[in-house]
């Protein structure tokens, strides 16, 4: 039942029991449906690269929920920018200057459809 609910609405994680918010499988299901469910997940998932990548693939702006180390990770930023070019504005200064990332961001201004 929990998996079904989270696959329909990832933000249902916000009202879920803490044990659900700490369960990697449930968190992955939630962020794949809505990347912003990262805000509701246990803090340890902010350092989980796979969870962060799944979240930013769904919503590039979810990168802001990640641990600072992952916020500077080029693959995380690239995945975020591919989904929403606006995510580049929140990237580390060195990554904002990356010409490849700038080109990709320009092709996906706003959320990609």
N, CA and C atoms as an extended XYZ file, in Angstrom:
339
Properties=species:S:1:pos:R:3:atomname:S:1:resname:S:1:resid:I:1 pbc="F F F"
N         0.832       -1.194        0.000 N   UNK     1
C         0.000        0.000        0.000 CA  UNK     1
C         0.875        1.255        0.000 C   UNK     1
N         1.939        1.243        0.810 N   UNK     2
C         2.816        2.409        0.891 CA  UNK     2
C         3.481        2.665       -0.457 C   UNK     2
N         4.002        1.619       -1.088 N   UNK     3
C         4.658        1.778       -2.391 CA  UNK     3
C         3.699        2.340       -3.425 C   UNK     3
N         2.478        1.839       -3.426 N   UNK     4
C         1.475        2.320       -4.385 CA  UNK     4
C         1.177        3.796       -4.155 C   UNK     4
N         1.047        4.184       -2.902 N   UNK     5
C         0.766        5.587       -2.588 CA  UNK     5
C         1.914        6.490       -3.030 C   UNK     5
N         3.141        6.062       -2.765 N   UNK     6
C         4.299        6.882       -3.115 CA  UNK     6
C         4.528        6.944       -4.620 C   UNK     6
N         4.159        5.884       -5.325 N   UNK     7
C         4.328        5.916       -6.774 CA  UNK     7
C         3.268        6.793       -7.436 C   UNK     7
N         2.181        7.057       -6.730 N   UNK     8
C         1.143        7.970       -7.223 CA  UNK     8
C         1.436        9.415       -6.833 C   UNK     8
N         1.974        9.591       -5.634 N   UNK     9
C         2.294       10.924       -5.144 CA  UNK     9
C         3.512       10.844       -4.234 C   UNK     9
N         4.666       11.207       -4.790 N   UNK    10
C         5.890       11.153       -4.009 CA  UNK    10
C         5.851       12.026       -2.772 C   UNK    10
N         5.088       13.112       -2.839 N   UNK    11
C         5.012       14.010       -1.683 CA  UNK    11
C         4.211       13.415       -0.533 C   UNK    11
N         3.572       12.265       -0.763 N   UNK    12
C         2.913       11.559        0.345 CA  UNK    12
C         3.946       11.155        1.392 C   UNK    12
N         5.212       11.153        0.997 N   UNK    13
C         6.282       10.860        1.949 CA  UNK    13
C         6.266       11.843        3.116 C   UNK    13
N         5.764       13.052        2.874 N   UNK    14
C         5.751       14.079        3.929 CA  UNK    14
C         4.834       13.716        5.090 C   UNK    14
N         3.834       12.914        4.845 N   UNK    15
C         2.906       12.529        5.912 CA  UNK    15
C         3.109       11.086        6.347 C   UNK    15
N         4.121       10.440        5.777 N   UNK    16
C         4.400        9.044        6.115 CA  UNK    16
C         5.130        8.949        7.447 C   UNK    16
N         5.037        7.798        8.038 N   UNK    17
C         5.742        7.498        9.275 CA  UNK    17
C         7.259        7.636        9.054 C   UNK    17
N         7.985        7.988       10.095 N   UNK    18
C         9.441        8.148        9.982 CA  UNK    18
C        10.124        6.890        9.468 C   UNK    18
N         9.588        5.727        9.795 N   UNK    19
C        10.194        4.480        9.323 CA  UNK    19
C        10.110        4.397        7.796 C   UNK    19
N         9.072        4.954        7.217 N   UNK    20
C         8.931        5.000        5.764 CA  UNK    20
C         9.921        6.012        5.195 C   UNK    20
N        10.061        7.148        5.848 N   UNK    21
C        10.982        8.196        5.388 CA  UNK    21
C        12.434        7.745        5.472 C   UNK    21
N        12.711        6.690        6.247 N   UNK    22
C        14.066        6.154        6.387 CA  UNK    22
C        14.294        4.914        5.519 C   UNK    22
N        13.267        4.470        4.811 N   UNK    23
C        13.361        3.259        4.003 CA  UNK    23
C        13.801        3.626        2.586 C   UNK    23
N        14.949        3.119        2.166 N   UNK    24
C        15.528        3.503        0.873 CA  UNK    24
C        14.595        3.172       -0.294 C   UNK    24
N        13.971        2.018       -0.264 N   UNK    25
C        13.070        1.629       -1.346 CA  UNK    25
C        11.883        2.576       -1.463 C   UNK    25
N        11.305        2.942       -0.345 N   UNK    26
C        10.180        3.870       -0.354 CA  UNK    26
C        10.615        5.271       -0.816 C   UNK    26
N        11.783        5.695       -0.330 N   UNK    27
C        12.282        7.020       -0.715 CA  UNK    27
C        12.565        7.052       -2.221 C   UNK    27
N        13.176        6.006       -2.749 N   UNK    28
C        13.426        5.956       -4.191 CA  UNK    28
C        12.127        6.024       -4.985 C   UNK    28
N        11.109        5.291       -4.544 N   UNK    29
C         9.810        5.332       -5.231 CA  UNK    29
C         9.237        6.750       -5.193 C   UNK    29
N         9.372        7.402       -4.060 N   UNK    30
C         8.823        8.753       -3.903 CA  UNK    30
C         9.548        9.759       -4.789 C   UNK    30
N        10.881        9.739       -4.791 N   UNK    31
C        11.621       10.741       -5.570 CA  UNK    31
C        11.527       10.490       -7.073 C   UNK    31
N        11.312        9.249       -7.460 N   UNK    32
C        11.118        8.964       -8.888 CA  UNK    32
C         9.793        9.542       -9.373 C   UNK    32
N         8.813        9.639       -8.476 N   UNK    33
C         7.526       10.221       -8.834 CA  UNK    33
C         7.581       11.740       -8.720 C   UNK    33
N         8.255       12.241       -7.686 N   UNK    34
C         8.389       13.682       -7.477 CA  UNK    34
C         9.724       13.935       -6.775 C   UNK    34
N        10.678       14.466       -7.533 N   UNK    35
C        12.010       14.686       -6.988 CA  UNK    35
C        12.040       15.527       -5.730 C   UNK    35
N        11.068       16.404       -5.584 N   UNK    36
C        11.038       17.271       -4.395 CA  UNK    36
C        10.669       16.520       -3.123 C   UNK    36
N        10.324       15.245       -3.253 N   UNK    37
C        10.097       14.416       -2.062 CA  UNK    37
C        11.384       14.273       -1.255 C   UNK    37
N        12.524       14.648       -1.850 N   UNK    38
C        13.792       14.655       -1.104 CA  UNK    38
C        13.668       15.479        0.166 C   UNK    38
N        12.872       16.539        0.137 N   UNK    39
C        12.684       17.388        1.325 CA  UNK    39
C        12.097       16.597        2.486 C   UNK    39
N        11.359       15.522        2.173 N   UNK    40
C        10.643       14.764        3.189 CA  UNK    40
C        11.399       13.524        3.649 C   UNK    40
N        12.428       13.158        2.932 N   UNK    41
C        13.178       11.939        3.243 CA  UNK    41
C        14.123       12.177        4.414 C   UNK    41
N        14.540       11.086        5.033 N   UNK    42
C        15.524       11.175        6.110 CA  UNK    42
C        16.784       11.847        5.568 C   UNK    42
N        17.444       12.600        6.410 N   UNK    43
C        18.623       13.380        6.008 CA  UNK    43
C        19.721       12.516        5.401 C   UNK    43
N        19.819       11.275        5.801 N   UNK    44
C        20.883       10.407        5.281 CA  UNK    44
C        20.785       10.237        3.768 C   UNK    44
N        19.609       10.388        3.202 N   UNK    45
C        19.443       10.219        1.765 CA  UNK    45
C        19.986       11.412        0.975 C   UNK    45
N        20.255       12.509        1.649 N   UNK    46
C        20.871       13.655        0.978 CA  UNK    46
C        22.292       13.320        0.539 C   UNK    46
N        22.873       12.277        1.140 N   UNK    47
C        24.230       11.837        0.796 CA  UNK    47
C        24.215       10.583       -0.083 C   UNK    47
N        23.046       10.069       -0.391 N   UNK    48
C        22.911        8.847       -1.192 CA  UNK    48
C        22.860        9.237       -2.667 C   UNK    48
N        23.943        8.985       -3.377 N   UNK    49
C        24.081        9.435       -4.767 CA  UNK    49
C        22.963        8.907       -5.658 C   UNK    49
N        22.597        7.633       -5.487 N   UNK    50
C        21.544        7.048       -6.331 CA  UNK    50
C        20.200        7.718       -6.091 C   UNK    50
N        19.896        8.002       -4.849 N   UNK    51
C        18.630        8.671       -4.520 CA  UNK    51
C        18.640       10.089       -5.080 C   UNK    51
N        19.743       10.791       -4.900 N   UNK    52
C        19.846       12.160       -5.405 CA  UNK    52
C        19.734       12.177       -6.933 C   UNK    52
N        20.410       11.256       -7.616 N   UNK    53
C        20.317       11.199       -9.080 CA  UNK    53
C        18.890       10.924       -9.537 C   UNK    53
N        18.193       10.027       -8.844 N   UNK    54
C        16.798        9.746       -9.200 CA  UNK    54
C        15.933       10.985       -8.989 C   UNK    54
N        16.188       11.695       -7.911 N   UNK    55
C        15.399       12.893       -7.611 CA  UNK    55
C        15.619       13.984       -8.658 C   UNK    55
N        16.875       14.254       -9.006 N   UNK    56
C        17.140       15.337       -9.956 CA  UNK    56
C        16.760       14.948      -11.383 C   UNK    56
N        16.709       13.657      -11.669 N   UNK    57
C        16.240       13.226      -12.992 CA  UNK    57
C        14.759       13.544      -13.146 C   UNK    57
N        14.030       13.518      -12.038 N   UNK    58
C        12.599       13.828      -12.076 CA  UNK    58
C        12.363       15.331      -11.960 C   UNK    58
N        13.159       16.007      -11.123 N   UNK    59
C        13.018       17.451      -10.930 CA  UNK    59
C        14.411       18.021      -10.656 C   UNK    59
N        14.953       18.707      -11.642 N   UNK    60
C        16.307       19.233      -11.528 CA  UNK    60
C        16.546       20.121      -10.329 C   UNK    60
N        15.505       20.770       -9.854 N   UNK    61
C        15.666       21.667       -8.704 CA  UNK    61
C        15.808       20.912       -7.384 C   UNK    61
N        15.574       19.605       -7.399 N   UNK    62
C        15.745       18.796       -6.196 CA  UNK    62
C        17.212       18.714       -5.774 C   UNK    62
N        18.123       19.129       -6.645 N   UNK    63
C        19.550       19.125       -6.316 CA  UNK    63
C        19.822       19.944       -5.063 C   UNK    63
N        19.001       20.924       -4.818 N   UNK    64
C        19.178       21.773       -3.634 CA  UNK    64
C        18.994       20.990       -2.333 C   UNK    64
N        18.341       19.835       -2.407 N   UNK    65
C        18.120       19.001       -1.223 CA  UNK    65
C        19.316       18.110       -0.922 C   UNK    65
N        20.255       18.026       -1.838 N   UNK    66
C        21.377       17.099       -1.704 CA  UNK    66
C        22.459       17.639       -0.781 C   UNK    66
N        23.258       16.722       -0.283 N   UNK    67
C        24.439       17.070        0.489 CA  UNK    67
C        25.334       17.975       -0.371 C   UNK    67
N        26.007       18.954        0.229 N   UNK    68
C        26.848       19.871       -0.551 CA  UNK    68
C        27.859       19.167       -1.463 C   UNK    68
N        28.394       18.046       -1.035 N   UNK    69
C        29.332       17.314       -1.880 CA  UNK    69
C        28.658       16.869       -3.173 C   UNK    69
N        27.438       16.369       -3.075 N   UNK    70
C        26.719       15.931       -4.267 CA  UNK    70
C        26.201       17.113       -5.077 C   UNK    70
N        25.987       18.232       -4.432 N   UNK    71
C        25.574       19.423       -5.177 CA  UNK    71
C        26.681       19.883       -6.117 C   UNK    71
N        27.923       19.543       -5.793 N   UNK    72
C        29.062       19.905       -6.638 CA  UNK    72
C        29.460       18.784       -7.596 C   UNK    72
N        28.768       17.671       -7.526 N   UNK    73
C        29.065       16.514       -8.378 CA  UNK    73
C        28.596       16.812       -9.804 C   UNK    73
N        29.509       16.725      -10.772 N   UNK    74
C        29.184       17.104      -12.148 CA  UNK    74
C        28.044       16.266      -12.715 C   UNK    74
N        28.021       14.965      -12.439 N   UNK    75
C        26.950       14.115      -12.968 CA  UNK    75
C        25.590       14.498      -12.376 C   UNK    75
N        25.579       14.825      -11.104 N   UNK    76
C        24.328       15.262      -10.474 CA  UNK    76
C        23.845       16.553      -11.126 C   UNK    76
N        24.764       17.502      -11.308 N   UNK    77
C        24.393       18.782      -11.929 CA  UNK    77
C        23.970       18.559      -13.376 C   UNK    77
N        24.685       17.732      -14.106 N   UNK    78
C        24.344       17.443      -15.495 CA  UNK    78
C        22.944       16.829      -15.597 C   UNK    78
N        22.637       15.900      -14.714 N   UNK    79
C        21.309       15.275      -14.702 CA  UNK    79
C        20.239       16.302      -14.356 C   UNK    79
N        20.530       17.158      -13.392 N   UNK    80
C        19.577       18.198      -12.995 CA  UNK    80
C        19.327       19.178      -14.140 C   UNK    80
N        20.393       19.595      -14.796 N   UNK    81
C        20.284       20.562      -15.894 CA  UNK    81
C        19.562       19.954      -17.090 C   UNK    81
N        19.768       18.666      -17.330 N   UNK    82
C        19.071       17.998      -18.429 CA  UNK    82
C        17.558       18.002      -18.193 C   UNK    82
N        17.160       17.965      -16.926 N   UNK    83
C        15.732       17.971      -16.601 CA  UNK    83
C        15.190       19.395      -16.546 C   UNK    83
N        16.007       20.326      -16.034 N   UNK    84
C        15.557       21.706      -15.878 CA  UNK    84
C        16.776       22.619      -15.957 C   UNK    84
N        16.919       23.316      -17.063 N   UNK    85
C        18.073       24.181      -17.268 CA  UNK    85
C        18.263       25.222      -16.184 C   UNK    85
N        17.177       25.606      -15.520 N   UNK    86
C        17.279       26.592      -14.448 CA  UNK    86
C        18.124       26.093      -13.277 C   UNK    86
N        18.313       24.784      -13.181 N   UNK    87
C        19.093       24.210      -12.081 CA  UNK    87
C        20.546       24.679      -12.113 C   UNK    87
N        21.037       25.072      -13.275 N   UNK    88
C        22.423       25.527      -13.368 CA  UNK    88
C        22.651       26.775      -12.512 C   UNK    88
N        21.650       27.591      -12.344 N   UNK    89
C        21.791       28.813      -11.551 CA  UNK    89
C        22.166       28.517      -10.100 C   UNK    89
N        21.853       27.317       -9.623 N   UNK    90
C        22.125       26.955       -8.231 CA  UNK    90
C        23.385       26.112       -8.082 C   UNK    90
N        24.095       25.880       -9.185 N   UNK    91
C        25.286       25.036       -9.164 CA  UNK    91
C        26.493       25.805       -8.631 C   UNK    91
N        27.503       25.055       -8.270 N   UNK    92
C        28.782       25.600       -7.855 CA  UNK    92
C        29.318       26.526       -8.954 C   UNK    92
N        30.031       27.563       -8.569 N   UNK    93
C        30.510       28.564       -9.531 CA  UNK    93
C        31.311       27.939      -10.672 C   UNK    93
N        32.201       27.001      -10.360 N   UNK    94
C        32.994       26.357      -11.412 CA  UNK    94
C        32.097       25.620      -12.399 C   UNK    94
N        31.064       24.964      -11.910 N   UNK    95
C        30.154       24.243      -12.798 CA  UNK    95
C        29.290       25.211      -13.610 C   UNK    95
N        28.946       26.348      -13.020 N   UNK    96
C        28.176       27.345      -13.778 CA  UNK    96
C        28.972       27.871      -14.970 C   UNK    96
N        30.299       27.853      -14.860 N   UNK    97
C        31.151       28.330      -15.953 CA  UNK    97
C        31.408       27.254      -17.012 C   UNK    97
N        31.047       26.030      -16.734 N   UNK    98
C        31.279       24.906      -17.651 CA  UNK    98
C        30.449       25.108      -18.924 C   UNK    98
N        31.130       25.245      -20.044 N   UNK    99
C        30.440       25.555      -21.310 CA  UNK    99
C        29.471       24.460      -21.731 C   UNK    99
N        29.836       23.204      -21.514 N   UNK   100
C        28.931       22.106      -21.861 CA  UNK   100
C        27.645       22.201      -21.043 C   UNK   100
N        27.774       22.455      -19.754 N   UNK   101
C        26.587       22.601      -18.906 CA  UNK   101
C        25.765       23.814      -19.318 C   UNK   101
N        26.431       24.904      -19.678 N   UNK   102
C        25.712       26.096      -20.138 CA  UNK   102
C        24.898       25.798      -21.394 C   UNK   102
N        25.491       25.054      -22.343 N   UNK   103
C        24.760       24.688      -23.575 CA  UNK   103
C        23.554       23.816      -23.250 C   UNK   103
N        23.774       22.845      -22.392 N   UNK   104
C        22.662       21.945      -22.036 CA  UNK   104
C        21.559       22.706      -21.294 C   UNK   104
N        21.947       23.614      -20.436 N   UNK   105
C        20.959       24.408      -19.705 CA  UNK   105
C        20.140       25.267      -20.666 C   UNK   105
N        20.812       25.811      -21.672 N   UNK   106
C        20.110       26.672      -22.632 CA  UNK   106
C        19.069       25.894      -23.431 C   UNK   106
N        19.279       24.594      -23.583 N   UNK   107
C        18.313       23.803      -24.363 CA  UNK   107
C        17.155       23.306      -23.510 C   UNK   107
N        17.260       23.405      -22.197 N   UNK   108
C        16.179       22.954      -21.315 CA  UNK   108
C        15.825       24.020      -20.290 C   UNK   108
N        15.639       25.239      -20.728 N   UNK   109
C        15.231       26.306      -19.810 CA  UNK   109
C        13.853       25.932      -19.275 C   UNK   109
N        13.752       25.913      -17.964 N   UNK   110
C        12.523       25.434      -17.334 CA  UNK   110
C        12.495       23.921      -17.373 C   UNK   110
N        11.483       23.309      -16.791 N   UNK   111
C        11.419       21.843      -16.755 CA  UNK   111
C        11.291       21.259      -18.165 C   UNK   111
N        12.044       20.190      -18.402 N   UNK   112
C        11.922       19.485      -19.687 CA  UNK   112
C        10.600       18.746      -19.699 C   UNK   112
N         9.988       18.667      -20.858 N   UNK   113
C         8.692       17.977      -20.906 CA  UNK   113
C         8.852       16.524      -21.248 C   UNK   113
